[in-house]
Amino acid sequence: AAAVAVAAPAAGGGAAAGAAAEEKTEFTVVLAAAGENKVNVIKAVREVTSLGLKEAKDLVDGAP
C-alpha cells in the first residue's frame, strides 16, 4: 500500500500564529511499489490526484 502523509493543523498558538502560517497545498509523493493491494493503491491515487481509472492504473503499473 502507498503511504500518503497528510499535514495536521497545528495545535495552540492562537489566531496570530494561524494567520502567519500558510497551509501547505503541494506535496511530493513517491510511489515505490504497489504491493499486493494494487486495487487499493489505484483507488488512493485516483482520490489524491483526481485522475481517471485508466490514468491512475497506468501510473501505478509504471511504479517500480
C-alpha positions as CSV (number, residue, x, y, z in Angstrom):
1,A,0.0,0.0,0.0
2,A,1.1,3.5,-0.6
3,A,1.9,5.8,2.3
4,V,0.5,9.3,2.0
5,A,1.4,11.9,4.6
6,V,-1.3,14.4,5.5
7,A,-0.4,17.5,7.4
8,A,-2.5,18.0,10.6
9,P,-3.4,21.5,11.8
10,A,-1.0,22.9,14.4
11,A,-2.4,22.8,17.9
12,G,-2.5,26.0,20.0
13,G,-0.7,29.2,19.1
14,G,-3.8,31.4,18.8
15,A,-5.1,33.3,15.8
16,A,-1.9,35.3,15.2
17,A,0.1,32.1,14.7
18,G,-2.6,30.7,12.4
19,A,-2.6,33.8,10.2
20,A,1.2,33.8,9.9
21,A,1.4,30.1,8.9
22,E,0.5,29.2,5.4
23,E,-1.3,25.9,4.7
24,K,0.8,23.6,2.6
25,T,-1.1,22.8,-0.7
26,E,1.6,20.9,-2.6
27,F,3.2,17.6,-1.6
28,T,5.8,15.3,-3.1
29,V,4.6,11.7,-3.1
30,V,6.9,8.8,-4.1
31,L,5.2,5.5,-5.1
32,A,7.9,3.0,-4.5
33,A,5.8,-0.1,-5.1
34,A,2.1,-1.1,-5.3
35,G,2.5,-4.2,-3.3
36,E,-0.2,-6.9,-3.3
37,N,-3.1,-4.5,-2.8
38,K,-2.8,-2.8,-6.2
39,V,-6.5,-2.0,-6.4
40,N,-6.4,0.0,-3.1
41,V,-3.3,1.9,-4.4
42,I,-5.1,2.8,-7.6
43,K,-8.1,4.0,-5.6
44,A,-5.8,6.1,-3.4
45,V,-4.1,7.6,-6.4
46,R,-7.4,8.4,-8.0
47,E,-8.6,10.1,-4.9
48,V,-5.5,12.2,-4.3
49,T,-4.8,13.2,-7.9
50,S,-8.4,13.3,-9.4
51,L,-7.1,11.1,-12.3
52,G,-9.4,8.8,-14.2
53,L,-9.2,5.0,-13.7
54,K,-7.0,4.3,-16.7
55,E,-4.6,7.1,-15.9
56,A,-4.3,6.0,-12.3
57,K,-3.8,2.4,-13.3
58,D,-1.1,3.3,-15.8
59,L,0.7,5.4,-13.1
60,V,0.6,2.5,-10.6
61,D,1.6,0.0,-13.2
62,G,4.6,2.2,-14.0
63,A,5.9,2.1,-10.5
64,P,9.0,0.0,-9.8
